[in-house]
């Protein structure tokens, strides 16, 4: 991990950009801390860190300033400044065509779009976690939030350092991921936008039911994909405070 820039934001939070090999990332840490800070991994949607920066930074700065957590994100494969990924580009184009034509999105397309992304992303998140936890200002336990829900499912199932996860229902989920969801036993806080135009509501409810966690909470709010109420930010932060402190 190599830090490439550093700035102290107006709320005192320290924001540092870094690279991990070819992977860009951003780390936010509290203004001051008497002890190392617990970490929340904030996974972006596959749109690029620059495009989604305001949303990611807003959440990270809130967690750091209000709750004393560190937060970090990394660029997903094929997104943002990373090299183009031909198979992923083709799968996204096929998805756009199907949705614009009003055609059903079949399992084959969902698998082509999501499963390779999960296979590539999860080892990268684990490598980032190795590097982040080696920093003296950061300590476990670790929370995970957001992004493509299938990445969160796999990471929560295979990495014991992740002790709680906040997941956003609303991305296409391959059928195989439902079986992996049964292996997830950590506490979960799941957000569902009831009127999300790109989400199969019943599939999201079925996925929530499949999770093997004894503690799992579903917050469903009216509105479309980008209409998550602002108060859910604090609800998520309090969820992490219960499990990371």
C-alpha positions in Angstrom: 0.0 0.0 0.0 1.3 3.4 -1.0 -0.3 6.7 0.0 -0.5 9.1 -2.9 -2.2 12.1 -1.3 -3.4 13.4 2.0 -5.7 16.2 3.1 -7.4 17.3 6.4 -11.0 17.9 5.7 -13.0 20.7 7.3 -14.5 18.3 9.9 -11.0 17.2 10.9 -11.2 13.9 9.2 -8.0 12.8 7.5 -8.5 11.6 3.9 -5.7 9.7 2.2 -5.7 8.3 -1.3 -3.7 5.1 -1.8 -2.8 2.5 -4.3 -2.6 -1.3 -3.6 -0.8 -2.6 -6.6 -2.9 -1.3 -9.5 -6.0 -0.7 -7.3 -6.8 2.8 -6.2 -8.4 3.4 -2.8 -9.3 6.0 -0.2 -8.9 5.9 3.6 -10.7 8.2 6.0 -9.6 8.3 9.7 -11.0 10.3 12.7 -9.5 13.7 13.5 -8.0 12.4 16.7 -8.1 9.1 18.6 -6.6 7.9 21.8 -6.6 4.4 20.5 -6.7 2.7 17.1 -10.1 3.0 15.3 -12.3 0.1 14.2 -12.6 -0.2 10.4 -15.6 -0.1 8.1 -15.1 -1.2 4.5 -17.4 0.8 2.2 -17.8 -1.0 -1.1 -18.7 1.2 -4.1 -21.1 0.4 -6.9 -19.3 -0.5 -10.2 -19.4 3.1 -11.4 -16.0 4.4 -10.5 -14.7 6.0 -7.3 -14.6 9.5 -8.8 -18.3 9.3 -9.9 -19.5 8.0 -6.5 -17.0 9.9 -4.3 -19.6 12.3 -2.8 -21.8 9.4 -1.6 -18.8 7.4 -0.3 -17.1 10.3 1.4 -20.3 11.5 3.0 -20.8 8.1 4.7 -17.1 7.7 5.6 -16.8 11.2 7.1 -20.0 10.7 9.1 -18.7 7.5 10.6 -15.3 9.0 11.4 -16.5 12.4 12.8 -19.5 11.1 14.7 -18.5 7.6 15.8 -14.7 7.5 15.6 -14.5 4.8 12.9 -12.0 4.5 10.2 -13.5 3.8 6.7 -11.9 2.7 3.4 -12.9 1.9 -0.1 -11.2 0.5 -3.2 -12.0 0.6 -6.9 -13.8 -2.4 -8.2 -12.3 -4.4 -11.2 -13.0 -2.8 -14.5 -14.3 0.4 -13.0 -13.1 4.0 -12.8 -9.4 4.3 -13.5 -8.7 0.6 -13.6 -8.2 -1.2 -17.0 -11.3 -2.0 -19.0 -12.6 -5.6 -18.6 -14.0 -6.8 -21.9 -16.3 -9.5 -20.4 -17.8 -7.1 -17.9 -18.3 -4.4 -20.5 -20.2 -6.9 -22.7 -22.3 -8.1 -19.8 -23.3 -4.5 -18.8 -24.1 -3.8 -22.5 -26.3 -6.9 -22.7 -28.0 -5.9 -19.4 -28.8 -2.3 -20.7 -30.2 -3.7 -23.9 -32.5 -6.2 -22.1 -33.7 -3.5 -19.7 -34.3 -0.9 -22.4 -36.2 -3.5 -24.4 -38.3 -4.5 -21.4 -37.1 -8.1 -21.6 -36.6 -10.3 -18.5 -33.0 -10.5 -17.2 -32.3 -14.2 -17.2 -29.9 -16.2 -14.9 -27.3 -16.5 -17.7 -26.9 -12.8 -17.9 -26.9 -12.3 -14.2 -24.3 -14.9 -13.7 -22.1 -13.4 -16.5 -22.4 -9.9 -14.9 -22.0 -10.7 -11.2 -20.1 -14.0 -10.6 -16.8 -12.9 -12.3 -16.9 -9.6 -10.4 -17.3 -11.5 -7.1 -14.4 -13.8 -7.9 -12.1 -10.9 -8.7 -13.2 -8.5 -6.0 -13.2 -10.6 -2.9 -9.5 -11.4 -2.9 -8.8 -7.8 -3.6 -10.8 -6.7 -0.6 -9.0 -9.2 1.6 -5.6 -7.9 0.4 -6.8 -4.4 1.2 -7.9 -5.5 4.6 -4.5 -7.1 5.2 -2.8 -3.8 4.4 -5.2 -1.6 6.3 -5.0 -3.7 9.5 -1.2 -3.4 9.4 -1.6 0.4 10.0 -1.1 1.4 13.6 -4.1 3.7 13.6 -6.6 0.9 12.6 -7.7 -2.1 14.5 -10.3 -4.9 14.1 -13.0 -5.9 14.3 -14.2 -4.9 10.8 -17.5 -4.0 9.3 -18.5 -4.1 5.7 -21.1 -1.9 3.9 -22.7 -1.3 0.6 -21.8 -2.0 -3.0 -22.8 -5.1 -5.0 -24.6 -7.2 -2.4 -23.1 -10.5 -3.8 -19.6 -9.2 -3.0 -20.7 -8.6 0.5 -22.2 -12.1 0.8 -19.0 -13.8 -0.3 -16.8 -11.6 1.8 -18.9 -12.1 4.9 -19.0 -15.9 4.3 -15.2 -16.4 3.9 -13.4 -13.8 5.9 -13.8 -14.1 9.7 -12.4 -10.6 10.3 -15.8 -9.2 9.0 -18.0 -9.3 12.1 -21.0 -7.2 10.9 -22.3 -6.1 7.5 -24.7 -3.4 6.2 -26.0 -4.6 2.8 -28.0 -2.7 0.2 -30.6 -4.8 -1.6 -30.9 -3.7 -5.2 -28.3 -5.4 -7.3 -28.9 -8.6 -9.4 -28.1 -11.7 -7.4 -27.1 -15.0 -9.0 -29.0 -18.1 -7.8 -25.8 -19.6 -6.5 -25.4 -16.7 -4.1 -28.5 -17.7 -2.2 -26.7 -20.9 -1.0 -23.7 -18.8 0.0 -26.1 -16.5 1.9 -27.1 -19.4 4.1 -23.4 -19.6 5.2 -23.4 -15.9 6.4 -24.0 -15.9 10.2 -22.7 -12.5 11.3 -25.2 -9.7 12.3 -26.7 -8.0 9.2 -28.4 -4.6 8.6 -30.1 -4.7 5.2 -31.6 -1.7 3.4 -34.4 -2.2 0.7 -35.9 0.5 -1.4 -39.5 -0.7 -1.9 -40.0 0.9 -5.3 -36.5 0.3 -6.7 -37.1 0.2 -10.4 -34.1 -2.1 -11.1 -34.6 -4.5 -8.2 -36.8 -7.6 -7.9 -38.4 -6.9 -4.6 -39.4 -10.5 -4.0 -35.9 -11.8 -4.8 -34.5 -9.3 -2.3 -36.9 -10.6 0.4 -36.1 -14.2 -0.4 -32.4 -13.4 -0.1 -32.9 -11.8 3.3 -34.8 -14.9 4.4 -31.9 -17.1 3.1 -29.2 -15.4 5.3 -28.1 -17.7 8.1 -27.6 -14.9 10.6 -29.5 -15.1 13.9 -29.4 -11.3 14.1 -30.6 -9.7 10.9 -32.6 -6.6 10.4 -34.4 -5.4 7.3 -35.2 -1.7 6.8 -37.6 -1.1 3.9 -38.4 2.4 2.8 -40.6 3.7 0.0 -38.8 5.2 -2.9 -36.6 4.4 -5.8 -33.0 3.2 -6.0 -31.3 6.5 -5.0 -34.0 7.6 -2.5 -32.6 6.0 0.7 -33.7 8.3 3.6 -30.9 10.3 5.3 -31.8 8.9 8.7 -30.7 5.5 7.6 -27.1 6.7 7.7 -27.4 7.1 11.5 -29.2 3.8 11.8 -26.4 2.0 10.0 -23.8 3.8 12.2 -25.5 2.7 15.4 -25.6 -0.9 14.0 -21.9 -0.8 13.5 -21.3 0.8 16.9 -23.1 -2.1 18.6 -20.8 -4.6 16.9 -17.5 -2.9 16.4 -17.1 -1.3 19.9 
